[in-house]
Amino acid sequence: MVPRHSVSSALASIELPDSDGVQWRLGSLWETAPAVVVFLRHYG
């Protein structure tokens, strides 16, 4: 099992766009509280 701290640290600097095209740094999502990140794939 991989420690949660190492996974969150590795992912924290990654930036991804939201549905409006605004870039978000993943680490900012869980700075103050736990977060769930869901990736949806669009088939269209």
CHARMM internal coordinates of N, CA and C (Angstrom, degrees):
IC EDIT
DIST 1 N 1 CA 1.4448
DIST 1 CA 1 C 1.5322
ANGL 1 N 1 CA 1 C 108.93
DIST 1 C 2 N 1.3333
ANGL 1 CA 1 C 2 N 116.51
DIHE 1 N 1 CA 1 C 2 N 134.55
DIST 2 N 2 CA 1.4622
ANGL 1 C 2 N 2 CA 122.19
DIHE 1 CA 1 C 2 N 2 CA 179.76
DIST 2 CA 2 C 1.5277
ANGL 2 N 2 CA 2 C 108.76
DIHE 1 C 2 N 2 CA 2 C -86.97
DIST 2 C 3 N 1.3243
ANGL 2 CA 2 C 3 N 118.24
DIHE 2 N 2 CA 2 C 3 N 130.79
DIST 3 N 3 CA 1.4702
ANGL 2 C 3 N 3 CA 120.40
DIHE 2 CA 2 C 3 N 3 CA 178.07
DIST 3 CA 3 C 1.5312
ANGL 3 N 3 CA 3 C 111.10
DIHE 2 C 3 N 3 CA 3 C -59.60
DIST 3 C 4 N 1.3292
ANGL 3 CA 3 C 4 N 116.18
DIHE 3 N 3 CA 3 C 4 N 137.66
DIST 4 N 4 CA 1.4666
ANGL 3 C 4 N 4 CA 120.74
DIHE 3 CA 3 C 4 N 4 CA -178.54
DIST 4 CA 4 C 1.5119
ANGL 4 N 4 CA 4 C 112.50
DIHE 3 C 4 N 4 CA 4 C -57.76
DIST 4 C 5 N 1.3281
ANGL 4 CA 4 C 5 N 116.02
DIHE 4 N 4 CA 4 C 5 N -36.89
DIST 5 N 5 CA 1.4607
ANGL 4 C 5 N 5 CA 119.70
DIHE 4 CA 4 C 5 N 5 CA -177.48
DIST 5 CA 5 C 1.5305
ANGL 5 N 5 CA 5 C 111.10
DIHE 4 C 5 N 5 CA 5 C -59.89
DIST 5 C 6 N 1.3173
ANGL 5 CA 5 C 6 N 118.36
DIHE 5 N 5 CA 5 C 6 N -42.07
DIST 6 N 6 CA 1.4605
ANGL 5 C 6 N 6 CA 120.57
DIHE 5 CA 5 C 6 N 6 CA -177.70
DIST 6 CA 6 C 1.5300
ANGL 6 N 6 CA 6 C 111.21
DIHE 5 C 6 N 6 CA 6 C -69.99
DIST 6 C 7 N 1.3203
ANGL 6 CA 6 C 7 N 117.89
DIHE 6 N 6 CA 6 C 7 N -35.11
DIST 7 N 7 CA 1.4629
ANGL 6 C 7 N 7 CA 121.06
DIHE 6 CA 6 C 7 N 7 CA 178.50
DIST 7 CA 7 C 1.5211
ANGL 7 N 7 CA 7 C 109.78
DIHE 6 C 7 N 7 CA 7 C -68.83
DIST 7 C 8 N 1.3223
ANGL 7 CA 7 C 8 N 117.67
DIHE 7 N 7 CA 7 C 8 N -47.86
DIST 8 N 8 CA 1.4619
ANGL 7 C 8 N 8 CA 120.07
DIHE 7 CA 7 C 8 N 8 CA -179.23
DIST 8 CA 8 C 1.5233
ANGL 8 N 8 CA 8 C 111.19
DIHE 7 C 8 N 8 CA 8 C -64.37
DIST 8 C 9 N 1.3147
ANGL 8 CA 8 C 9 N 117.61
DIHE 8 N 8 CA 8 C 9 N -35.79
DIST 9 N 9 CA 1.4647
ANGL 8 C 9 N 9 CA 120.96
DIHE 8 CA 8 C 9 N 9 CA 177.49
DIST 9 CA 9 C 1.5245
ANGL 9 N 9 CA 9 C 111.27
DIHE 8 C 9 N 9 CA 9 C -65.66
DIST 9 C 10 N 1.3167
ANGL 9 CA 9 C 10 N 116.47
DIHE 9 N 9 CA 9 C 10 N -40.36
DIST 10 N 10 CA 1.4594
ANGL 9 C 10 N 10 CA 120.77
DIHE 9 CA 9 C 10 N 10 CA -179.63
DIST 10 CA 10 C 1.5231
ANGL 10 N 10 CA 10 C 112.11
DIHE 9 C 10 N 10 CA 10 C -67.77
DIST 10 C 11 N 1.3226
ANGL 10 CA 10 C 11 N 116.95
DIHE 10 N 10 CA 10 C 11 N -33.88
DIST 11 N 11 CA 1.4631
ANGL 10 C 11 N 11 CA 121.11
DIHE 10 CA 10 C 11 N 11 CA -177.52
DIST 11 CA 11 C 1.5264
ANGL 11 N 11 CA 11 C 113.90
DIHE 10 C 11 N 11 CA 11 C -88.63
DIST 11 C 12 N 1.3271
ANGL 11 CA 11 C 12 N 117.76
DIHE 11 N 11 CA 11 C 12 N -17.63
DIST 12 N 12 CA 1.4652
ANGL 11 C 12 N 12 CA 122.21
DIHE 11 CA 11 C 12 N 12 CA -171.17
DIST 12 CA 12 C 1.5222
ANGL 12 N 12 CA 12 C 114.25
DIHE 11 C 12 N 12 CA 12 C -58.01
DIST 12 C 13 N 1.3111
ANGL 12 CA 12 C 13 N 119.52
DIHE 12 N 12 CA 12 C 13 N -34.38
DIST 13 N 13 CA 1.4662
ANGL 12 C 13 N 13 CA 121.17
DIHE 12 CA 12 C 13 N 13 CA -174.88
DIST 13 CA 13 C 1.5251
ANGL 13 N 13 CA 13 C 113.75
DIHE 12 C 13 N 13 CA 13 C -88.51
DIST 13 C 14 N 1.3116
ANGL 13 CA 13 C 14 N 118.00
DIHE 13 N 13 CA 13 C 14 N -7.13
DIST 14 N 14 CA 1.4691
ANGL 13 C 14 N 14 CA 121.07
DIHE 13 CA 13 C 14 N 14 CA -179.30
DIST 14 CA 14 C 1.5255
ANGL 14 N 14 CA 14 C 109.97
DIHE 13 C 14 N 14 CA 14 C -70.72
DIST 14 C 15 N 1.3344
ANGL 14 CA 14 C 15 N 116.62
DIHE 14 N 14 CA 14 C 15 N 135.13
DIST 15 N 15 CA 1.4634
ANGL 14 C 15 N 15 CA 121.47
DIHE 14 CA 14 C 15 N 15 CA 177.29
DIST 15 CA 15 C 1.5256
ANGL 15 N 15 CA 15 C 109.44
DIHE 14 C 15 N 15 CA 15 C -112.58
DIST 15 C 16 N 1.3190
ANGL 15 CA 15 C 16 N 115.45
DIHE 15 N 15 CA 15 C 16 N 134.99
DIST 16 N 16 CA 1.4564
ANGL 15 C 16 N 16 CA 122.10
DIHE 15 CA 15 C 16 N 16 CA 179.23
DIST 16 CA 16 C 1.5223
ANGL 16 N 16 CA 16 C 109.05
DIHE 15 C 16 N 16 CA 16 C -135.33
DIST 16 C 17 N 1.3404
ANGL 16 CA 16 C 17 N 117.91
DIHE 16 N 16 CA 16 C 17 N 149.52
DIST 17 N 17 CA 1.4605
ANGL 16 C 17 N 17 CA 119.95
DIHE 16 CA 16 C 17 N 17 CA 178.64
DIST 17 CA 17 C 1.5214
ANGL 17 N 17 CA 17 C 111.25
DIHE 16 C 17 N 17 CA 17 C -81.99
DIST 17 C 18 N 1.3400
ANGL 17 CA 17 C 18 N 116.11
DIHE 17 N 17 CA 17 C 18 N 148.14
DIST 18 N 18 CA 1.4619
ANGL 17 C 18 N 18 CA 120.18
DIHE 17 CA 17 C 18 N 18 CA 172.41
DIST 18 CA 18 C 1.5313
ANGL 18 N 18 CA 18 C 108.32
DIHE 17 C 18 N 18 CA 18 C -89.34
DIST 18 C 19 N 1.3100
ANGL 18 CA 18 C 19 N 118.07
DIHE 18 N 18 CA 18 C 19 N -171.51
DIST 19 N 19 CA 1.4614
ANGL 18 C 19 N 19 CA 121.59
DIHE 18 CA 18 C 19 N 19 CA -176.01
DIST 19 CA 19 C 1.5261
ANGL 19 N 19 CA 19 C 113.11
DIHE 18 C 19 N 19 CA 19 C -66.44
DIST 19 C 20 N 1.3450
ANGL 19 CA 19 C 20 N 117.93
DIHE 19 N 19 CA 19 C 20 N -17.02
DIST 20 N 20 CA 1.4643
ANGL 19 C 20 N 20 CA 121.99
DIHE 19 CA 19 C 20 N 20 CA 177.42
DIST 20 CA 20 C 1.5216
ANGL 20 N 20 CA 20 C 112.40
DIHE 19 C 20 N 20 CA 20 C -97.61
DIST 20 C 21 N 1.3244
ANGL 20 CA 20 C 21 N 117.03
DIHE 20 N 20 CA 20 C 21 N 1.71
DIST 21 N 21 CA 1.4535
ANGL 20 C 21 N 21 CA 121.75
DIHE 20 CA 20 C 21 N 21 CA 179.32
DIST 21 CA 21 C 1.5217
ANGL 21 N 21 CA 21 C 114.10
DIHE 20 C 21 N 21 CA 21 C 87.09
DIST 21 C 22 N 1.3282
ANGL 21 CA 21 C 22 N 118.01
DIHE 21 N 21 CA 21 C 22 N 3.35
DIST 22 N 22 CA 1.4642
ANGL 21 C 22 N 22 CA 122.08
DIHE 21 CA 21 C 22 N 22 CA 178.28
DIST 22 CA 22 C 1.5194
ANGL 22 N 22 CA 22 C 108.88
DIHE 21 C 22 N 22 CA 22 C -77.66
DIST 22 C 23 N 1.3401
ANGL 22 CA 22 C 23 N 116.40
DIHE 22 N 22 CA 22 C 23 N 130.10
DIST 23 N 23 CA 1.4650
ANGL 22 C 23 N 23 CA 121.45
DIHE 22 CA 22 C 23 N 23 CA -179.77
DIST 23 CA 23 C 1.5294
ANGL 23 N 23 CA 23 C 109.90
DIHE 22 C 23 N 23 CA 23 C -77.02
DIST 23 C 24 N 1.3171
ANGL 23 CA 23 C 24 N 116.53
DIHE 23 N 23 CA 23 C 24 N 134.03
DIST 24 N 24 CA 1.4655
ANGL 23 C 24 N 24 CA 123.14
DIHE 23 CA 23 C 24 N 24 CA 177.49
DIST 24 CA 24 C 1.5206
ANGL 24 N 24 CA 24 C 108.36
DIHE 23 C 24 N 24 CA 24 C -124.78
DIST 24 C 25 N 1.3204
ANGL 24 CA 24 C 25 N 116.42
DIHE 24 N 24 CA 24 C 25 N 134.23
DIST 25 N 25 CA 1.4650
ANGL 24 C 25 N 25 CA 121.41
DIHE 24 CA 24 C 25 N 25 CA 172.93
DIST 25 CA 25 C 1.5236
ANGL 25 N 25 CA 25 C 106.02
DIHE 24 C 25 N 25 CA 25 C -83.10
DIST 25 C 26 N 1.3220
ANGL 25 CA 25 C 26 N 117.70
DIHE 25 N 25 CA 25 C 26 N 124.60
DIST 26 N 26 CA 1.4612
ANGL 25 C 26 N 26 CA 121.23
DIHE 25 CA 25 C 26 N 26 CA -175.98
DIST 26 CA 26 C 1.5207
ANGL 26 N 26 CA 26 C 112.78
DIHE 25 C 26 N 26 CA 26 C -54.81
DIST 26 C 27 N 1.3071
ANGL 26 CA 26 C 27 N 118.48
DIHE 26 N 26 CA 26 C 27 N -39.09
DIST 27 N 27 CA 1.4587
ANGL 26 C 27 N 27 CA 121.41
DIHE 26 CA 26 C 27 N 27 CA -179.00
DIST 27 CA 27 C 1.5199
ANGL 27 N 27 CA 27 C 113.36
DIHE 26 C 27 N 27 CA 27 C -61.20
DIST 27 C 28 N 1.3317
ANGL 27 CA 27 C 28 N 117.48
DIHE 27 N 27 CA 27 C 28 N -25.73
DIST 28 N 28 CA 1.4679
ANGL 27 C 28 N 28 CA 119.86
DIHE 27 CA 27 C 28 N 28 CA 179.44
DIST 28 CA 28 C 1.5260
ANGL 28 N 28 CA 28 C 111.61
DIHE 27 C 28 N 28 CA 28 C -69.84
DIST 28 C 29 N 1.3186
ANGL 28 CA 28 C 29 N 116.65
DIHE 28 N 28 CA 28 C 29 N -19.70
DIST 29 N 29 CA 1.4625
ANGL 28 C 29 N 29 CA 120.17
DIHE 28 CA 28 C 29 N 29 CA -178.95
DIST 29 CA 29 C 1.5230
ANGL 29 N 29 CA 29 C 112.11
DIHE 28 C 29 N 29 CA 29 C -73.02
DIST 29 C 30 N 1.3219
ANGL 29 CA 29 C 30 N 117.68
DIHE 29 N 29 CA 29 C 30 N -28.15
DIST 30 N 30 CA 1.4705
ANGL 29 C 30 N 30 CA 119.62
DIHE 29 CA 29 C 30 N 30 CA -178.14
DIST 30 CA 30 C 1.5346
ANGL 30 N 30 CA 30 C 112.39
DIHE 29 C 30 N 30 CA 30 C -119.28
DIST 30 C 31 N 1.3376
ANGL 30 CA 30 C 31 N 117.27
DIHE 30 N 30 CA 30 C 31 N 24.85
DIST 31 N 31 CA 1.4666
ANGL 30 C 31 N 31 CA 119.79
DIHE 30 CA 30 C 31 N 31 CA 177.85
DIST 31 CA 31 C 1.5289
ANGL 31 N 31 CA 31 C 112.23
DIHE 30 C 31 N 31 CA 31 C -66.59
DIST 31 C 32 N 1.3339
ANGL 31 CA 31 C 32 N 117.33
DIHE 31 N 31 CA 31 C 32 N -39.51
DIST 32 N 32 CA 1.4613
ANGL 31 C 32 N 32 CA 119.85
DIHE 31 CA 31 C 32 N 32 CA -174.77
DIST 32 CA 32 C 1.5236
ANGL 32 N 32 CA 32 C 113.68
DIHE 31 C 32 N 32 CA 32 C -109.77
DIST 32 C 33 N 1.3241
ANGL 32 CA 32 C 33 N 118.22
DIHE 32 N 32 CA 32 C 33 N -13.98
DIST 33 N 33 CA 1.4658
ANGL 32 C 33 N 33 CA 121.22
DIHE 32 CA 32 C 33 N 33 CA -178.57
DIST 33 CA 33 C 1.5284
ANGL 33 N 33 CA 33 C 108.95
DIHE 32 C 33 N 33 CA 33 C -159.29
DIST 33 C 34 N 1.3241
ANGL 33 CA 33 C 34 N 117.57
DIHE 33 N 33 CA 33 C 34 N 161.02
DIST 34 N 34 CA 1.4636
ANGL 33 C 34 N 34 CA 119.99
DIHE 33 CA 33 C 34 N 34 CA 175.55
DIST 34 CA 34 C 1.5380
ANGL 34 N 34 CA 34 C 110.93
DIHE 33 C 34 N 34 CA 34 C -59.50
DIST 34 C 35 N 1.3148
ANGL 34 CA 34 C 35 N 116.04
DIHE 34 N 34 CA 34 C 35 N 152.49
DIST 35 N 35 CA 1.4672
ANGL 34 C 35 N 35 CA 120.38
DIHE 34 CA 34 C 35 N 35 CA -179.05
DIST 35 CA 35 C 1.5211
ANGL 35 N 35 CA 35 C 110.30
DIHE 34 C 35 N 35 CA 35 C -138.88
DIST 35 C 36 N 1.3064
ANGL 35 CA 35 C 36 N 115.16
DIHE 35 N 35 CA 35 C 36 N 152.43
DIST 36 N 36 CA 1.4564
ANGL 35 C 36 N 36 CA 122.27
DIHE 35 CA 35 C 36 N 36 CA 172.75
DIST 36 CA 36 C 1.5258
ANGL 36 N 36 CA 36 C 106.82
DIHE 35 C 36 N 36 CA 36 C -115.27
DIST 36 C 37 N 1.3092
ANGL 36 CA 36 C 37 N 117.12
DIHE 36 N 36 CA 36 C 37 N 126.06
DIST 37 N 37 CA 1.4590
ANGL 36 C 37 N 37 CA 121.86
DIHE 36 CA 36 C 37 N 37 CA 179.52
DIST 37 CA 37 C 1.5165
ANGL 37 N 37 CA 37 C 107.81
DIHE 36 C 37 N 37 CA 37 C -109.07
DIST 37 C 38 N 1.3215
ANGL 37 CA 37 C 38 N 116.28
DIHE 37 N 37 CA 37 C 38 N 124.69
DIST 38 N 38 CA 1.4661
ANGL 37 C 38 N 38 CA 121.89
DIHE 37 CA 37 C 38 N 38 CA -177.89
DIST 38 CA 38 C 1.5222
ANGL 38 N 38 CA 38 C 108.24
DIHE 37 C 38 N 38 CA 38 C -119.54
DIST 38 C 39 N 1.3064
ANGL 38 CA 38 C 39 N 116.47
DIHE 38 N 38 CA 38 C 39 N 129.83
DIST 39 N 39 CA 1.4522
ANGL 38 C 39 N 39 CA 121.65
DIHE 38 CA 38 C 39 N 39 CA 176.90
DIST 39 CA 39 C 1.5232
ANGL 39 N 39 CA 39 C 108.56
DIHE 38 C 39 N 39 CA 39 C -105.43
DIST 39 C 40 N 1.3265
ANGL 39 CA 39 C 40 N 116.12
DIHE 39 N 39 CA 39 C 40 N 125.81
DIST 40 N 40 CA 1.4596
ANGL 39 C 40 N 40 CA 121.49
DIHE 39 CA 39 C 40 N 40 CA 179.03
DIST 40 CA 40 C 1.5101
ANGL 40 N 40 CA 40 C 108.31
DIHE 39 C 40 N 40 CA 40 C -110.76
DIST 40 C 41 N 1.2938
ANGL 40 CA 40 C 41 N 116.25
DIHE 40 N 40 CA 40 C 41 N 138.10
DIST 41 N 41 CA 1.4501
ANGL 40 C 41 N 41 CA 121.29
DIHE 40 CA 40 C 41 N 41 CA 177.34
DIST 41 CA 41 C 1.5142
ANGL 41 N 41 CA 41 C 108.63
DIHE 40 C 41 N 41 CA 41 C -104.09
DIST 41 C 42 N 1.3099
ANGL 41 CA 41 C 42 N 115.69
DIHE 41 N 41 CA 41 C 42 N 129.76
DIST 42 N 42 CA 1.4588
ANGL 41 C 42 N 42 CA 120.75
DIHE 41 CA 41 C 42 N 42 CA -177.91
DIST 42 CA 42 C 1.5287
ANGL 42 N 42 CA 42 C 109.23
DIHE 41 C 42 N 42 CA 42 C -97.08
DIST 42 C 43 N 1.2856
ANGL 42 CA 42 C 43 N 116.60
DIHE 42 N 42 CA 42 C 43 N 122.95
DIST 43 N 43 CA 1.4636
ANGL 42 C 43 N 43 CA 122.10
DIHE 42 CA 42 C 43 N 43 CA 175.85
DIST 43 CA 43 C 1.5192
ANGL 43 N 43 CA 43 C 107.45
DIHE 42 C 43 N 43 CA 43 C -104.49
DIST 43 C 44 N 1.2886
ANGL 43 CA 43 C 44 N 117.62
DIHE 43 N 43 CA 43 C 44 N 105.46
DIST 44 N 44 CA 1.4481
ANGL 43 C 44 N 44 CA 115.95
DIHE 43 CA 43 C 44 N 44 CA -179.18
DIST 44 CA 44 C 1.4336
ANGL 44 N 44 CA 44 C 112.64
DIHE 43 C 44 N 44 CA 44 C -165.72
END
COOR INIT
IC SEED 1 N 1 CA 1 C
IC BUILD
